[in-house]
Amino acid sequence: RAETRRVGRSRVCGRCWRSVRYLSSPPCGRVRASQATEAEAEAVEESEGFDFSRSQGRSFLPLAKVVDQEAIKTALLLGAVDTEVGGVAISGRRGTCKSVMARGLHDLIPPIEVVEGSWTNADPSKPEEWEEDLVERVEAEGGVSAVKTSVRKAPFIQVPLGITEDRLVGTVDMEKSIETGKTVFQPGLLAEAHRGILYVDEINLLDEGIANLLLSVLSDGVNVVEREGISISHPCRPLLIATYNPEEGPIRQHLLDRIAMTLSSDVPLTLEDRVDVVEIATRFADFSADVIKETDEETEQARTQVILAREYLKEVQIGEKQVKYLVDEAVRGQVQGQRAELFAIRVAKAHCALNGRDRVEEEDLRKAVQLAIIPRATVLDNQPPQEEQPPPPPPPPQDEMPPEDQEEEDEPEDEEDDDDEEEEQEPDQIPEEFVFDPEGVILDPSVLMFANQQKNSQGKSGRAKNLIFSQDRGRYIKPMIPKGEVKRLAVDATLRTAAPYQKPRRDRDVAKGNEAKPVYVDKSDMRSKKLARKAGALVIFVVDASGSMALNRMSSAKGAAMKLLTESYQSRDQVSIVPFYGDEAEVLLPPSKSIAMAKRRLDKLPCGGGSPLCHGLSTAARVGINAMSSGDVGRVMVVCITDGRANVSLGKSLKDPDAIKEDAPKPSSEELKEEVLDMAKKINAQGMQLLVIDTENKFVSTGVAEEIATAANGKYYYLPNASEGEIAATASGALADLKSS
């Protein structure tokens, strides 16, 4: 529940008071708005159209009505106090209130005062950050002293998953550029979100390039746009709130590292808490206005607390020893980089300001470690089991204990000494104990449980998806200058490029005696679409079907293929099986996602004869190359189940006349081995990964299978009696590593 504390001081600057007076009820603590001020606020509301209520659009559950989730609510309040703290990321499974909390914070953000006509929510007190056209207009109207301002609700901008770079950072306004004959800038979502909240739902599914660009701009605090004949920059410092579900796709650690606080909403709830959640959600669905009204007082108190905390933040001080404590905690937790302690310092200051203090204390440092350092610690997986606490030492004998009178006499002297020390100086307050011990082990069991929740919620790092870029199929990502023929014309980018030249082209055309056209587009204006589509992986099982173990190998390979096909629906992975036996290999199952087709093809289990290993690898390479050229497969992994013993040359498998004639010399084992190793190197050169599962008995092992994996820079596993489950698990693990690389 949003927590409200009494304000211990009444100092408020003029701009802060202007924000407070627009609230619909008096603020908490010692600050009270008079009746005259309230009437003035109502008059301004009517004249300027400002309304801080929820009457516009749909209503969202107030943050004060969210059950539990205290750590996340604290982090959100700290972000409201200091929007440059670095952002908040909330992870959790479906239905854990992630979006509700993100949207609930919007009601706690105080209104902002902006310069009228500004498209970046320009702050009247910071004219050095105003956009160029606003500066020119203000100077023409009488200077900064005569600038007109208005108070409006802080923006809440959501970034959709399919957003393009143009819509995010801004681009050319085609309509105005055509009308004026000059390049006119059209602001993007980053400009609209300045001084407000920028919300990204499912950030792990956001396009990789867009996510990198977004975090880069937020880190710099400035959006620089240089494209299509425009060069412009504007401030961009919103509070970033990102949510994601680790089950729907991994998130790169690079993204999480650039967000200050990463927390999990997957907290265990008691039976009573779950009942409260159901009751609140049901009442809000049926009587949302009543639920909102119940929390109006708490919401406005919390909003006032945020306003005052923003003023206190300017005077908050943190000591050198306190900074050293945070750095020491980051070192003990083996945190990578220096962002953890930088974020922790801002979190500690914001927490101090939120509690109405001007000096950082122990409580603030502990909260900073919990929110900014523990989620980044890399030693949480190696926590030792808790040891039983030793029994307390026995009390000393009665004859050794000092008399009670002597203790009472000593106490006043100690108190006087303490008072003298406090009067001399007030040292920096730091916690007596570290969260991490020197080996990186978390000492507090409750903190350890919280840390494990955050760590488990992040999921496995890696790329969120494998994409194939082209100009013919997929989702429109961004425009690009065409190389050769334009397959898919980017109409928007083409018109933006041509817009500034419409007036001179029209004048030249009319001067030649021609009738004016609606739009003039030259070949140099043409822009093509860069498209991207999600692509799965292809797993090719190359199975040695020769010798006495052929039937067992084929049965295991068949079972592993069926397991992978069953799990590959969402990932769009395909499976193929290439057995080799006799004199050659064949494609028993071409690349497929169809379980029915796989069952029909795998009913045939050919086996017996020689071992044409080289032809099996060659056939797999050809299948992989064809699949990648189709554009539907991004990565190929060849799983070779063999003992490494080849006895049929590639020439014989390919029906080379010199190799199949009766008097042809039989190749030696070394020649066959070199042939196989050369083919393994070619597979690696084509960008395919080779996974070798060795089924050879160790007593007669030659080590050739391991040499094959080494030649292809692949992976080697020794599984002499591999079952279908072991093969499927090995292939799945290697495939996951391949996708995240």
Helices and strands as residue ranges (DSSP letters): H 14-20, H 35-48, G 63-65, H 70-81, E 88-91, H 98-104, G 105-108, E 112-115, G 127-129, H 132-140, G 144-146, E 149-152, E 156-159, H 165-169, E 170-172, H 174-180, E 185-187, H 189-193, E 197-201, G 203-205, H 208-220, E 222-227, E 230-235, E 239-244, G 246-248, H 253-257, E 261-264, H 271-286, H 288-294, H 296-313, H 320-332, H 339-354, H 362-368, I 369-373, G 374-376, G 380-382, G 398-400, H 404-424, H 445-458, E 467-470, E 475-480, H 491-498, G 499-501, H 502-511, G 523-525, E 528-534, E 536-544, H 550-567, E 574-581, E 584-585, E 589-592, H 595-602, H 613-630, E 633-642, H 650-653, H 657-660, H 669-685, E 689-694, G 698-700, H 704-711, E 715-718, H 724-740
